[in-house]
Amino acid sequence: MGQDYVGLLTGAGDYQQKGELSPPPEEQIGIAKTVIDNFGVVGVLEEIDEFQNRIRRLGWPIDIGHENKNPVSKEKQRKRVSDQVLSRIQEVCGPNIEIYQYVREGHT
């Protein structure tokens, strides 16, 4: 948990299946960034339209639906999570958050 995307990008699950220790999180984050840099297109849900446009420019048809929209405003969502809970989420999900921010900064 908290490193799901990092694990998928680095094959960390393969280490566990072989009974081996996976690299430390910092090394896995570096590997994940290298993998991302080798993709032609990477996107995030907040910029789904731009992601679809980039895919289309490559000549691929794509249409990603918007089905699971949260009816609660972002402001109300933030108020529902205490600072303590938010801090814990950021701690646990730190590796995934770092990869997310890397993609948002345009490292693709």
C-alpha angles and dihedrals in degrees: 000000000000093000100057096123093039088052093049092049095047101037090240089155089063090063091054092049089053092047091245129132114255119229117273116275094257091055092045090053090053091049091048091052090051090051091049091051088058094056117096093218132016126170146172130228094248088062098037095137092054090047091052091048091052090051091049091051086061088057097253121130113232137167118175114190125222102225108141102055114160110237090206116089117246090246092056091044090057092049091054093061118069120226089246093054092044090051091052092048090051090049095049095041096040096120093049091045090053091052091046091052091047090056092044090054088060103255093153 
